[in-house]
């Protein structure tokens, strides 16, 4: 699907962060290939997608749900993504939750509570990250070559 340049700019600069991030990610959703490196996405798209997956799982069922549904395969990449988008504290919480998981059988409640308090910051941080990397997101949809 072709994405009009003016709509892309409006999403980045004039839309509510929640609306903008949801719309931007909806455009790259059809390109996601779960077996491809970085899901077949550009690095910024991949990092935003990982943060959206993590915070969605976290908000729905906490770290227990994240680890049950995703395992630990993407933990390092997700921590790196959280750091890249400016959510370092949330990355620290995920690292702590992974450490608790390694001790087997312990509850995730303390890190869940800390992480849930940070969720309101996520969309604004993701939108700022998308703005900073706009030359690397939605290239196929905008019919822009990578170079």
Secondary structure, DSSP 8 states (H G I E B T S, - for coil): ----HHHHHHHHHTS-HHHHHHHHHHHHHTT--TTSGGGG--HHHHHHHHHHHHHHHHHHHHHHHHHHHHTTTTHHHHHHHHHHTT-HHHHHHHHHHHHHHHTSS---HHHHHHHHHHGGGHHHHHHHHHHHTGGGSSHHHHT----
